[in-house]
Amino acid sequence: LSDYDALLALKSSFSPNPNVDSWVSSSSPCKDKWTGIICTRGIISGIRLGNLNLSGKLDFEVLKDLHGLRTISFINNSFTGPIPEFNKLTSLRTVYMSGNQFSGEIPQDFFAQMGSLKKLWLSDNNFTGQIPESLTRLPYLTELHLENNNFSGQIPSFTQHSLTEIDLSNNDLEGEVPASMSKFPASAFSGNQMLCGGQLGTPCKSTAVMESGVDPSAAEKTSNAEDNKANNMLTIIIVAVFTVIILLAMFIKSRTRQDFDLLEKERMPEENVEVKVVAPASASSVHNKKPADSSLRKGNGSRRGGGSQSGTPAMIDLVVVNEEKGVFGMQDLMKATAEVLGNGGLGSAYKAVMATGVSVVVKRMREMNKLGREGFDAEIRRIGQLKHRNILTPLAYHYRKEEKLVVSEYVPRGSLLYLLHGDHGSSRPELNWPTRLKIIKGIVRGLNFLHEEYANSELPHGNLKSSNILLDEDFEPRLNDYAFYPLINTTSAPQGLFGLKSPEWVQHQIVSPKCDVYCLGIVILEIITSKFPSQYLNNSKGGVDVVQWVHSAIAEKREEELIDPEMANATNSHTEMIKLLHIGAACTESNPENRIDLKEAIRRIENL
Ligand SMILES: Nc1ncnc2c1ncn2[C@@H]1O[C@H](COP(=O)(O)OP(=O)(O)OP(=O)(O)O)[C@@H](O)[C@H]1O
C-alpha cells in the first residue's frame, strides 16, 4: 500500500466521521495537510487524531508500510473492542490510546516485537486480565500509563532503568508491589484494594496466609493462639526479608570492589608460596621489566599486586601495553570508584575512575584461552602498539587462565549504540547528516587501518557493531574490541563475535575479511535509519531486519522511507543518503562473492 492508500484504509476501518473529511483520495496527506497527519519532510511520522469523537474499530495492520511512522495518538475518542493491533507497527516510539472504551485482555506477548517503544498510554479504558509481561522487556520504555482500567493479578517486575513514569492506579491489581518498583510513589499504585507493599504503607501478609486463601476477616475470628502463631511467622518473615535486603545492599555496594579483588586473588594459601610467572618480554608493568620466566616469591607482603614497592619481587599483575595514559597497576584499579557498564558477548565491562583522575574501562574476558599466556601477551601487545585516530588502543591487560582483563581508556560520549537508541531525555545531541557522515567515514578509516595492519588475518576486526564504536567529544568514532578472533575459544566465538553473524558463517562456517564488510553494512544501515538491527539479537525477536528492509526498499524504489525522519529536512543531502543506503545494501549482500570488498566500500563512501 502507498502511504496514502494506507491512511485511507485506516480511515475506512473506523466509523465515518466528518472530522476526517480532509482525508480524500484526490489530495495528498502531507502536502494537503490531512487532519492529524504529521509529516517530516514528506514522510509521515505521526498520526494524531485525539478528541475527534471517532468510534468503531481501528485496523493498524494497513499502516505496516509506513516505515517513518513513530507516533500514534487516538486519545479521548469512543473506540471499542479489543486492543487494536498497533503492535504490528514495530517502529513506533509513542502510542497514546487513553480515554476510549477498549476492553478485554491484552495477550502477554503483545509488546514483544515493539523494541523501540518509549511511551505507552492505555489509561481510562476497560482493559482486563493481567498486565502483559512483554512490557517488562521493552528496553527503552520511559512512560507507562495503565491507570483507570480493570487490570488484575500481580504486577510483573519492571526493572528497566529507562522507566521514569508509571501509573497503575485504580485497577484490580493484587499482591506485593515488586521491589524493583520501589522508586515509584504510592500514588502510582493507589486504588488497587488488594495491593500491598512498602510505599503503600500496607505490609503484605505472609505468602502462606495469602496462598491458603483464608479470608482475612475469617482469620481474625480464629483463636488467639493461631493469631499469635501467624504474627510470629510474619515477624520472622519480615525480619528475614529485612536482613536479606540489608545483606543485599551491602553485597551490591562491595560487589564491584570484590570483582576487582577476585581478579588478583589467586586463592593462594596464606603462607609464602613459590609461583612461576612468565614475564612478558618487554612488559611495562607496574613491576617493570621482570626477567622472562622468572620465579618470583609471592607472599602476604606482595599479594596485592600493583603496589609497586621497588625492589620487592611480586607477581606481575597488570601489564601495561600502551603508556599513553600513564602507568598504573591493579592496586590503582582496586582503589578506583567503579561502576558496571554492561555485559556483552565477550564479558562484562566496568568503568573505573582512578585517583589520578584517569578513567578507564576494564573488560573481563571469559573465553580467551585459545592461545595460552604467551600468545595472549603477544596479541594484546601488538594491538597496544596500534595508532590511529579511529582506533581505541588497549592500555593494559591482566592474565589468569580462567579470566583475563583488558583495560582501555574510557570514552565519555559512550557508544554509537547509545547515541542512536539510548534514552537521552531532552538532551540528546542532534544527529544531523554531516555528523552521521563523519561517523561513517571515521569508521571505515579505522576499519581500513585494521585491514591493512592485519592483512593476513582471517577476520581483522571481527566484532564491528554500534556498541563497539565509541565517540569522542567531536563525534570522531573509535573502534573497540577488535582483533580478538585469534584469542577466543573456538566454541565461544560464534556467540561473542558479531562478525560470525554474517550469513556465510551462519550457513557454512566460512570466515573471511568480508565478514567485517557485512558488519559495516549493518552499521551503515543502522546509522541512516536509526533502527536497532535485529541482527544484533540472538533470538531474532525485536529490532528491525535492516538488511531485508533495505533490499526490498531498493527493489521497489522507495529508499526515502528508510531515512530517519530526523534528517528529513536535509533535502539537499537525500541523494547522498540514498547512495549510502545502496552502499550499505552492497555490503550486506548475503553471498560474499556478490558483496563489495572493503576498498570499494571505502572508495564510494569517501566520494560522498
Ligand atoms: N572504553 C569505553 N568507553 C566508554 N564506553 C565503553 C567503553 N568500552 C565499552 N563501553 C560501553 O560499555 C558497554 C558494555 O560494553 P561491552 O564491551 O561489555 O559490551 P558490548 O560492546 O555490547 O559487547 P561485546 O562484548 O560483544 O563487545 C557498552 O555499551 C559499551 O559501548
The ligand as a Gaussian input file, in Angstrom:
#p B3LYP/6-31G(d) Opt

LIG

0 1
 N       36.181000       2.381000      26.501000
 C       34.874000       2.611000      26.666000
 N       34.407000       3.853000      26.883000
 C       33.076000       4.088000      27.047000
 N       32.134000       3.126000      26.993000
 C       32.548000       1.862000      26.776000
 C       33.912000       1.523000      26.601000
 N       34.028000       0.194000      26.406000
 C       32.773000      -0.299000      26.441000
 N       31.881000       0.690000      26.663000
 C       30.419000       0.542000      26.756000
 O       30.113000      -0.331000      27.818000
 C       29.023000      -1.166000      27.484000
 C       29.390000      -2.609000      27.728000
 O       30.472000      -2.917000      26.883000
 P       30.808000      -4.395000      26.448000
 O       32.006000      -4.323000      25.561000
 O       30.862000      -5.254000      27.650000
 O       29.510000      -4.854000      25.636000
 P       29.205000      -4.943000      24.098000
 O       30.050000      -3.975000      23.331000
 O       27.743000      -4.818000      23.969000
 O       29.543000      -6.433000      23.687000
 P       30.904000      -7.181000      23.254000
 O       31.350000      -7.888000      24.490000
 O       30.485000      -8.104000      22.194000
 O       31.890000      -6.149000      22.775000
 C       28.703000      -0.891000      26.002000
 O       27.599000      -0.035000      25.904000
 C       29.908000      -0.176000      25.501000
 O       29.606000       0.708000      24.462000

